[in-house]
Amino acid sequence: MQINKSYLYVGAGLIAMAGLTAWLVFKAPAKPGQASADAPAEGLNKPRAIAIAKNGDLIIVDSKNNRLEVRKANGKVEHVGKLGTAKGEFREPCGVAVDKAGNVFVADTFHTMDQGGGLPWGRVQKFDDDYDFKAEFGKVEAAPAELFGPRAIAVDPQDRVWLSDTGNGRLLVYDVEGKFVASVGKKGKKDLEFDEPFGVAFDEQGNAYVADRLNVRIQVISKDFKFVRSFKVDGWEVAQINQEPYVAVDGKRGFVYVSDPTKKKVHRYNLNGGAHLAIDKGLDGPALVAFSLPTGLAVKADGTVYVTDGGIGRVLTIKP
């Protein structure tokens, strides 16, 4: 296993206790929002997506630090990757997902973006359950062949990897070996069309719930890539959706969670888009803390929702 650093952070007089919950207290970055072109910031620096590993590890995309942060059940924290374009390195990754075998897939969003600018052609990197690099893939057998700023990544109940190819206005589907399966949708505003798709998550029937960002809605797509339904996200407006909405589905309880970084909320719906509940605080240990920039979402088996907050560099929780 290749690990760059391992820390047990201490902050505000509190020790990070064992257990993968928001009782873990991690210091925010010394300079929030600073891109780590040379050295990583202290603590999480604009965390984005989050996933739960097969063994219970909490995997956080520590985006501006260009790495994954893995929180172990024993309280240790392991860092995987660093800034770069080689295998196992990242440039501002945005998505993470885990398949049935425990393999970890990461959307390396700005893989080719150099300091002088240029287009953000991305890639997907695959790691095994010990976080060792296994493979990379990205080019597809559909025009355009390149991934344009891919954001969220998710694995469906059929063990297929879905990627939001955000800049190209579509979803891409692969098998777990990286073989291209399908291109779903195109740019537009109609059913099965997208304007900067972002977060993706699945219900127990294999339907995909996609944050169709600039169309201010969630689109539901069947496992055979057909339109099912859509619903508007309360409070989303085109002019204000300039952040990064992710999605999580609690299939057992019939909930869809959608992050709203701009409005500092997490929205909860039933699977049809009804019974709306807006949540503006999450648990940090025993205390409720107002969201600052809620972004990535992941649901634990007991219904607990993990929320990355890029504004304060922490992971908060929502209880069902």
VOZANU-374782 format. One record per atom (N, C-alpha, C): residue in one letter; z, x, y. Coordinates in steps of 0.05 Angstrom, whole numbers, plus 5000, padded with zeros to 4 digits. Layout:
% residues N
AZXY ...
***
This chain:
% residues 320
M500050174976 M500050005000 M500050185025 Q498250135043 Q498050295067 Q499250145090 I501350255101 I502950135123 I503150335145 N502750245170 N502950425192 N505750475201 K507250255203 K510050265212 K511650055199 S514350095197 S516149895187 S518649895204 Y519349665215 Y521549645233 Y523349405226 L525849435233 L527649205235 L528549195264 Y527449005279 Y527948995307 Y530648865313 V531848955335 V534348845345 V533948765374 G534748535381 G534348445409 G536548265418 A537348295443 A539348125456 A541948105440 G542648325427 G545148335412 G545048195385 L542648105377 L542447965351 L540848125332 I541648145307 I540248285287 I538348095273 A535948185267 A533948015252 A534947985224 M535847745217 M536947695190 M534747635170 A535447665145 A533447615123 A532747325122 G530247275112 G529347005110 G526946955129 L524946825119 L522546785135 L522746535151 T524446535171 T524646305189 T524946415217 A525146235236 A525446315264 A528146435270 W529946445249 W532446585253 W531946885257 L529646975249 L528947255255 L528447275285 V529747475298 V529547505326 V528047765332 F525747745345 F524147975351 F523647995380 K523848235390 K523448275419 K520548225427 A520248105450 A517548065460 A516348335469 P513748355471 P512548605479 P513648705506 A513848965509 A514749075535 A512948995557 K510348975552 K508448895572 K506648675560 P507548425561 P506148205548 P503248195558 G501348155540 G498548125547 G497048385550 Q498448605548 Q497148865551 Q495548925525 A492948975528 A491349065505 A492149335497 S492649375471 S493649635461 S491349815454 A489949915475 A487750095470 A488650375460 D491150435466 D492150695457 D494450665437 A496650545446 A498950515429 A499850225428 P500850125405 P501749855404 P504149805423 A504249565433 A506549485449 A508949445430 E511349435442 E513749385426 E513849095418 G514249035393 G514348755384 G511648625382 L511648365378 L509148215377 L507748215404 N505148245404 N503648245429 N501348045426 K501747805438 K499947585436 K499247515407 P501347435391 P500747345364 P498947105363 R497147095344 R495346865342 R495846725315 A493946745296 A494246595271 A496646695255 I497546525237 I499746585219 I499246455192 A500046585171 A499746475144 A502046555127 I502446395105 I504646455086 I503346565061 A504246805053 A503246935029 A504246795004 K502846864982 K503646744956 K506546804949 N507447044956 N510147134950 N512147044971 G511346894991 G513046805012 G513146975037 D511747205037 D511547355062 D510347195085 L511247235109 L510047115132 L508147315145 I505647245146 I503547435156 I502747335183 I503147505203 I502547435231 I500347615241 V498347495254 V496247645267 V497347745294 D498147995295 D499248115319 D496848225335 S495548035348 S492748075358 S492448305377 K493948305398 K493548515419 K494648785409 N496148785388 N496949045375 N494949125353 N492948955349 N490749025330 N491749085302 R493448895292 R494648935265 R495748675255 L496548685230 L498148465218 L501048545218 E502748355224 E505648395220 E506548225197 V507748355177 V508648215152 V511648215152 R512747975152 R515647945152 R516547885123 K518148055111 K518948035084 K521547875082 A522047775058 A524447605053 A526947775056 N526748035053 N529148205055 N529748285084 G528148185103 G528648235131 G526948465142 K525648615125 K523948835134 K521348725146 V520248885164 V517648825176 V515749055171 E513348985161 E511349185155 E508849135172 H507649345182 H505249325198 H502849425183 V500749275182 V498349335167 V496049355187 G494749585187 G492449625204 G493049755231 K490949825246 K491249935273 K488549895287 L488449975312 L485949935328 L483750115316 G481449995311 G479150155302 G477149975288 T474950105280 T472849955267 T472450045238 A474150215228 A473850305200 A475050085181 K474750125156 K475849935137 K478949925139 G479949685141 G482849655144 G483849675172 E482049715192 E482749725220 E481749475234 F482849415257 F482149165271 F481649205301 R480149025313 R479949005342 R480448715349 E482848655358 E483748395366 E483048175345 P484248195322 P483747985302 P485047715311 C483847495300 C484847235309 C485647055285 G484647105261 G485146915239 G486147055214 V487746905198 V488747005173 V489046775153 A488346825128 A488646615107 A489146755080 V490246605061 V490946705035 V489646535013 D488446654993 D487346494971 D489346464948 K488446324927 K490346264905 K491346504891 A489846724891 A490646964878 A492447144895 G492847064920 G494447214939 G492947404956 N490247414954 N488647584971 N488847485000 V488747665019 V488947605047 V486347655061 F485447455077 F482947475091 F483547475121 V482247655136 V482847685165 V480247665180 A480147495201 A477847485219 A478247705240 D476647915237 D476748145255 D474748075278 T475747935298 T474147785317 T472347965334 F473548175345 F472048335365 F471348615352 H470548605328 H469948855312 H468149045327 T466048955340 T464149135353 T464549155383 M466549025394 M466849015423 M468049285432 D466549445447 D467649695457 D468749655485 Q469949865495 Q471349845521 Q469349795544 G466849855539 G464849815560 G463549545560 G464549365542 G463449095540 G461649065516 G459748885517 G458048835494 G458848575480 L457148485462 L457748235448 L459748275425 P461548085421 P463648105401 P462648025373 W461048185361 W460248125333 W462648185315 G463247995298 G465748025282 G465148075253 R467248085237 R467148115208 R469647985196 V469547955169 V471847875154 V472748115137 Q475348165136 Q476448375119 Q478248245098 K478048345074 K479548235051 K481548455042 F484048365037 F486148545028 F487348415003 D488448574985 D489848454962 D492648374969 D494248284950 D496848174956 D498948384962 D498048644960 D499748864969 D498748974996 Y496848835008 Y495648895034 Y494049155034 D492949225012 D490949445010 D488149325015 F486549465030 F483849385036 F482149365011 K480649145009 K478949104985 K475949084992 A475248945014 A472448905020 A472148805048 E469648815059 E468948685084 E466348545081 F466048325096 F463548175096 F463248025122 G460847915126 G460347775151 G457547675155 K455547835149 K452847745153 K452247515134 V450647325144 V450147085128 V447147035125 E446546875105 E443646815100 E442746565115 A443446565141 A442646345158 A442646455186 A440646375202 A440346475229 A442446345247 P443646495266 P443546785267 P445246915245 A444547155236 A445847275214 A448647395221 E449047455247 E451447585256 E453647375262 L456147455260 L458447285268 L459047335297 F459047125313 F459447155341 F462347075349 G464047265350 G466847215358 G468247025339 P468247075312 P469646885294 P472646875299 R473746635298 R476546605305 R478246545280 A478546285274 A480346205252 A478946235225 I480546275204 I479646295177 I481646145159 A480546005139 A482345845122 A481045835094 V482745795074 V481845765046 V482345485037 D480245345026 D480445065018 D481545044990 P482144804980 P483244764953 P481344864931 Q478844884937 Q476944994918 Q476745294918 D478445424934 D478545714937 D476045824950 R475045674970 R472845774986 R473945845014 V472746055025 V473646155051 V471946035073 W473245895092 W471845775115 W472545935139 L470445985156 L470746145180 L469545995203 S471045985225 S469945865249 S468346075264 D465746055263 D463946245277 D463646135305 T465646185321 T466046035346 T463646065365 G462746305370 G460646345389 G458046215381 N457646185354 N455146065344 N455445765339 G457745655345 G458145365343 G457845255316 R458945385296 R458645295268 R460945395251 L461145295227 L463045395207 L461445535185 L462445745175 L461245895153 L463045875129 V461945855105 V463445835080 V462546045061 Y464546185049 Y464046395030 Y465746345004 D465046474983 D466846484960 D468846714965 V470846744948 V472946934953 V471947224950 E469547264939 E468447524937 E466747594962 G466447404980 G464947455004 G462047365002 K461347234981 K458547134978 K458146894995 F456046885011 F455446665029 F454846415013 V456146185021 V455845935008 V454245735026 A455145705051 A453845505068 A454445555097 S452645465115 S453045445143 S453345145150 V455445075163 V456044795168 V456044735198 G454344555207 G454244465234 G452544655252 K452444575277 K450944725297 K452144655325 K451144795346 K452144735372 K451244455382 G453144315394 G452444045404 G454943875406 K454543615412 K456743435416 K456743195397 K454743185380 K454642955361 K456343015336 D456442825318 D457842865293 D456743115279 L458443275268 L457743525254 L456443725272 E456943705298 E456143905317 E458743995332 F458644245341 F461144365352 F460544515378 D462544525395 D462444685419 D464944865418 E464545105408 E466645305404 E468845205384 P468145175359 P470145095339 P472245315336 F474645225331 F476845425330 F478445385304 G480845275306 G482545255282 G481445085260 V482045155235 V481145015211 V483444995192 A483844755180 A485844715159 A484944485141 F486244455118 F485244275097 F487444085088 D486643835081 D488443655068 D488243685037 E489643525022 E489743564993 E487143484980 Q485443334993 Q482843254982 Q480743454989 G481343665004 G479443865011 G477943815036 N478643605051 N477343555077 N478343765097 A476443865113 A477044065134 A477543925160 Y479744005174 Y480343905201 Y479844135220 V477844095237 V476844305254 V477444245284 A478644435298 A479044405326 A476344465340 D475044255348 D472444265362 D473144295392 R473644535400 R475144605425 R473944475450 L471544535457 L470444435482 L469344145480 N469344035456 N468843745453 N471443595452 V473643735456 V476443625458 V477043425436 R476543505412 R476943325389 R477443485364 I478443345344 I478643445317 I476443315301 Q474743475287 Q472743365269 Q473743405240 V473443205224 V474143215196 V471543235180 I471343445163 I468943505148 I469743505118 S468143365102 S468743345073 S468243615059 K469143625034 K468843875018 K465943925011 D464143725013 D461343765009 D459843765036 F461343825058 F460243895084 F459043655099 K460143415094 K459243175108 K461343085128 F460342965150 F462142855170 F463842625159 V466442625164 V468242415155 V469242245179 R470342375199 R471342235223 R472042445244 S472742345267 S473742525289 S475742365305 F477442515319 F479342385338 F479942575361 K480342465384 K480942615408 K483742725407 V484142955418 V486843065420 V488042985447 D490242845447 D491542755472 D492142985491 G491242955515 G491843155535 G489743375538 W488043415518 W485943615520 W483943525541 E483143715558 E481043675577 E479243925576 V476643885580 V474844115579 V475644335598 A476344265622 A477044465642 A479544625635 Q481244515618 Q483744635612 Q483844765584 I481844705568 I481944825541 I480745105543 N482245285556 N481345555559 N483145745542 Q484645625524 Q486245785506 Q485245745478 E487045765458 E486145775431 E487645585413 P486445345407 P487845155391 P487445205361 Y489645215346 Y489545245317 Y490544975305 V490044955279 V490644705264 V492144775239 A494044595231 A495344615205 A495644335194 V495444295168 V495644035156 V497944035136 D499743845138 D501843795119 D500943565101 G499443625080 G498243415064 G500343245050 K502643355042 K504643195028 K505842985046 R506043035071 R507242845089 R505242705107 G502742785104 G500542645119 G500442715148 F501142965156 F501143045184 F498943245189 V497843225214 V496043435224 V497343545249 Y497743805251 Y498843945274 Y496644095289 V496544065315 V494544195332 V495944335355 S495544595359 S496744725381 S495144675407 D496644665429 D495444615455 D496644825474 P495645075473 P496845285489 P496845235519 T494745105529 T494545055558 T496844875568 K497344665552 K499444465560 K502244535548 K502344755534 K504844855522 K506144655503 K504444545486 K505344345467 K504044385439 V505244265420 V504044235393 V503843935389 H501543835382 H501143555377 H501143495347 R502443275340 R502543195312 R501242915309 Y499542885289 Y498142635283 Y498442565254 N497742315247 N497242265218 N494442355212 L493542335187 L491042445179 L488642295192 N489142065203 N487041905216 N487041945247 G488842105257 G488942155285 G490741965300 G492441815286 G494241625298 G497141735298 A498941565308 A501841625308 A502341895323 H501241925346 H501442175361 H504242235370 L505042495366 L507542595376 L507042865389 A507842895414 A507643145429 A510243295427 I510143545419 I512543715415 I512343945435 D514443975451 D514344195472 D516444405468 K517944395446 K519944595440 K519944665410 G520844905404 G521144995377 G523745135373 L524645155348 L527145285342 L526845595341 D528545725355 D528846015353 D531746065344 G532046085317 G534746075307 G535845795310 P538345775320 P539545515324 P538745385351 A537345525368 A536845435395 A533945325397 L533745105413 L531045005420 L529945165444 V527445255442 V526245415463 V523645275471 A523145255497 A520645135506 A518345305499 F516145185489 F513745335484 F512645455509 S511545695507 S510245825530 S507245845525 L506445925501 L503545945494 L503345895464 P503945655454 P503945605425 P501045625415 T500745765393 T497945835384 T497645785354 G498245985338 G497845955309 G499845775296 L499045645273 L500645455259 L500545495229 A502745465215 A502745465186 A504945285176 V504445135155 V506444955144 V507545055118 K510145065116 K511545145092 K511844905073 A512444955048 A512544735028 A514444525035 D516644595049 D518644395056 D517944245082 G515644295093 G514744165118 G515344305143 T516844525142 T517344685166 T514744805176 V514344785202 V511944895215 V512645145230 Y511245365224 Y511545615239 Y509445605262 V510445685286 V508645685309 V508845955323 T506646095325 T506646345341 T506446275370 D508146415386 D508046365415 D507246625429 G504846635438 G503746875451 G504946935478 G506246735490 G507446785516 G510146935515 I511646895493 I514247025490 I514247215467 G512047235452 G511847425430 G513747365408 R513947115400 R515747035379 R514446835360 V515846785338 V515146565320 V517346365321 L516646125329 L518645895330 L518045705307 T519845525302 T519445325281 T519745045290 I518344865276 I518644575280 I519544455254 K521644305254 K522544165230 K521243895227 P520443815202 P519043555199 P520943315205 
***
